[in-house]
Amino acid sequence: MLASATPTPFTLKPPNTQNTLPNNTQVEVIPVGRTRKTKRINPTVFSYATKHQYHCSNLISCSNRAVISRLSSSDATPQQSTTPDIEEIERTSPSFGDVHVALFVRMLGLDHDDLDREQAIVALWKYSLGGKKCIDAIMQFPGCLNLTINLLRSKSSSPCEAAAGLLRAVSSVNLYRELVAESGAIEEITGLLSQPSLTPEVKEQSICTLWNLSVDEKLRAKIANSDILPLLIKSLDDEDIKVKEAAGGVLANLALSHFNHSIMVEVGVIPKMAKALKTDVEGSKVLRKEARNALLELAKDEYYRILVIEEGLVPVPMIGASAYKSFKPGLHSWPSLPDGTKIKQTSKGSSIFGASELLLGLNVDDENVNIEETKMNAIVARTQQQFLARIGAIEIENGEKSQSECSTELRLTLLPWMDGVARLVLILELEDESAISRAAESIADASINEHMRVAFMEAGAIKHLVRLLGHDNDSVKLAATQALDRLSISNRVFQIIKAEGIIYPLVNTLKHLQTSESLIEMSLNILARILDPAKEMKSKFYDGPVNGSKNLSAAAKSPEDSGVLTGTMADKSISKANTREDVLDTALIARLVGILKNSSPILQRKAASILEFVTIIDPSMHSIISVNIGSGLAAVFQQKVLNDVDSDVEGQQPEKYALEVEEAGLAISAASRLLTKLLDSQQFRQSINSTHFTKLLREILKSNIPLHYKDWVAASLVKLSSLSDRNFDLLNPINMEVTLYETIPRLIEKMKTSFSPEAQEAAVMELNRIIAEGVVDSTHAIASEGGIVPLVKLIEDGSERAVEAGLAILYNLCMDSENHSEILAAGAVPALRRIVLSQRPQWPRALLVLRTLPT
């Protein structure tokens, strides 16, 4: 967008000259057209169609200093019409502008006094408002820009304003924009805006020059620096609306270049622009438009979009006013809150004129009803958006309706969160599949915190999204599932989602073999939250109040508080019988086993979690065993990232490798937990190859997956071995491997990270017990896991029992000379000497360790 100017008539006053004109000489500069008063320049698009014509009579030149003056009364107004001499002058004489522009440019020279330079720059500025032809006449003199920029340093505001105004006019022409920047205008304007006392007129002209320059993408990087951006942001708080608009225009242009986004966000553009957009005051239309454009550009980045939403603005798709024609409000249905809560009919009698139904809202007794603020906001916003949709004014910007559907296909707007939430929920009720899909995606993007998730819940989005899970269009189904996935992160919203009966459509989605992997992942996300084995086990042991205390949800929704509102939670409560029937569907379980065999570790983990839930609600496990669950578990235990020894991903892309190992560890841990539950079934144990599973689990135990994922691997391995070998003891090879690869690393990790002296003492004593029982390679495992340093630290600071056990372990480590260098490097010798010299109870053992070290 260009910040340009409107042509303005002007009168030139004579400079301070030594020569005077003869008395019979009269020189006039008369613009042809309607007379207009001089006013401040508006940053609107420059019009080159305006043409100024000049009438000169009895023109002469003076020696030393050429002067063009109007030798008539200073308050006289220009003539209203042209004279017959104008066409003749244009045909027979050189251009009037060319002749006299040179004189004014000459007067800009540093060899002229300040008054002459001021009058010259003012004259050139006013002349440049005549359009591109006038600007071309000025720019034919190469030194004009440098002299103009020099005047930005003037101590007087008048030449500063005129110089900035001339630069603004010149920079509005594409041909000269780069020349203005190369002449140092950006640097000089930066210094000018840094001055504390600057008139609004100078600020406006200067920032509008930057506005014009920022149209060029090559110049945006030069403007978007740490010096100018804070000044522009500060200008957004200026009292003058023109200055605010200009600053907003510059920032909006800078936001068009992605490479400027990071520095703009760092200096705080988003909060300021969001404030400008949300402030609806008279005369701020241009500023709000520029603020919206800037924020929409920044919101294209996923992380910056979150910052915009945190400021209370929601991105809403522009779908075209025609799409809202399919909206059908329930005009004759009994009113309810947006989330579906019914309003009890409290009217004692119907009116013969229907007033009781028309004014139903007035029948609500404020003393008996307690509506939360979030519900009231949802009611107000829904009413406003539905009203706009019904009158056809829901997408009107700048006084005009949105254009054709193609023009709004990918467009977005920003609305305050109340209106934005209601608008998105309203779009979910339309028939346009593309609009519904985009609205659901926007709901997913906006569900960044508890406040927004609850707002969508109160606005009634849940019931529409659950309904859309059964839509025929895959894109609509995917967008709705994504939105529900984001909303279900909130425990409060999650309960409503469960109550809406979401399990059945999710199960149907998973049973279709053509379902895309992304849709499968999000469906499994939601199902895994609903069918959480940990929550199910808690419900088996706890299902009611303790010691006569009331259930919080029931207490919060007592009849005394509900008044005329009838809660629908009882109607929406999920049926455990239906849930059991849906989850135990053989087709679903077979599909989950197939996911274990062929999908990514992320999907494998969630499928294993749901199958574990099945083992809880179906203790007989017939439904799982009948679909060959063992093959699915075996596939999870053979992760590619652990078996692909030839791959050099770990060395070339360590971050990617670490992420893959983490995901594999999560899947293996979930599968091991499921295996542990399945081993309780005699039928399952008979259906699997125990030797094969033992081998797989032993390899995983020795792998480099994170230690905390090996807990269930060790548990399932121990359980599998104990069931197959009744003489299971510590010296059993499998138990020894569990000790070496899981128990010892876990105890050392506890010694390193625990802040509890009691926990550290228990860990070191357990390690000492393992060594004392003669577990092979136990000392080597302690050294290889980095246990020497925490041992030495524990000898210095631990309790008496911890020191005794630590010295015993350290003595066994000293028996291997390969450990001596590491023990010495850990500072063991000074610690041992202090124990001996202080005659602590452990000094004989400390002295024995000292003698074994090469000190």
RAQUITA-V281902 format. One record per run of one state. SS is the DSSP state (helix for helix, strand for strand, loop for the rest). FROM is the first residue (numbers start at 1). TO is the last residue. If there is no record, write none. Layout:
BEGIN
[[SS	FROM	TO] [SS	FROM	TO]]
END
This chain:
BEGIN
[[loop	1	3] [strand	4	4] [loop	5	43] [strand	44	44] [loop	45	84] [helix	85	92] [loop	93	95] [helix	96	107] [loop	108	113] [helix	114	128] [loop	129	131] [helix	132	139] [loop	140	143] [helix	144	153] [loop	154	156] [helix	157	171] [loop	172	173] [helix	174	182] [loop	183	184] [helix	185	193] [loop	194	199] [helix	200	213] [loop	214	216] [helix	217	223] [loop	224	227] [helix	228	235] [loop	236	240] [helix	241	254] [loop	255	257] [helix	258	266] [loop	267	268] [helix	269	278] [loop	279	284] [helix	285	298] [loop	299	301] [helix	302	310] [loop	311	312] [strand	313	317] [loop	318	320] [helix	321	326] [loop	327	335] [strand	336	336] [loop	337	341] [strand	342	343] [loop	344	354] [helix	355	358] [loop	359	359] [helix	360	363] [loop	364	372] [helix	373	391] [loop	392	395] [strand	396	397] [loop	398	399] [strand	400	401] [loop	402	404] [helix	405	408] [loop	409	411] [strand	412	416] [helix	417	428] [loop	429	432] [helix	433	446] [loop	447	449] [helix	450	458] [loop	459	460] [helix	461	468] [loop	469	473] [helix	474	487] [loop	488	490] [helix	491	499] [loop	500	501] [helix	502	511] [loop	512	516] [helix	517	530] [loop	531	532] [helix	533	541] [loop	542	551] [helix	552	556] [loop	557	558] [helix	559	562] [loop	563	564] [strand	565	566] [loop	567	568] [helix	569	572] [loop	573	575] [helix	576	583] [loop	584	585] [helix	586	598] [loop	599	600] [helix	601	617] [loop	618	621] [helix	622	625] [loop	626	628] [helix	629	637] [loop	638	639] [helix	640	643] [loop	644	648] [helix	649	652] [loop	653	653] [helix	654	678] [loop	679	681] [helix	682	687] [loop	688	689] [helix	690	701] [loop	702	706] [helix	707	709] [loop	710	710] [helix	711	724] [loop	725	732] [helix	733	753] [loop	754	756] [helix	757	772] [loop	773	777] [helix	778	784] [loop	785	786] [helix	787	797] [loop	798	799] [helix	800	814] [loop	815	816] [helix	817	825] [loop	826	827] [helix	828	837] [loop	838	842] [helix	843	852] [loop	853	855]]
END
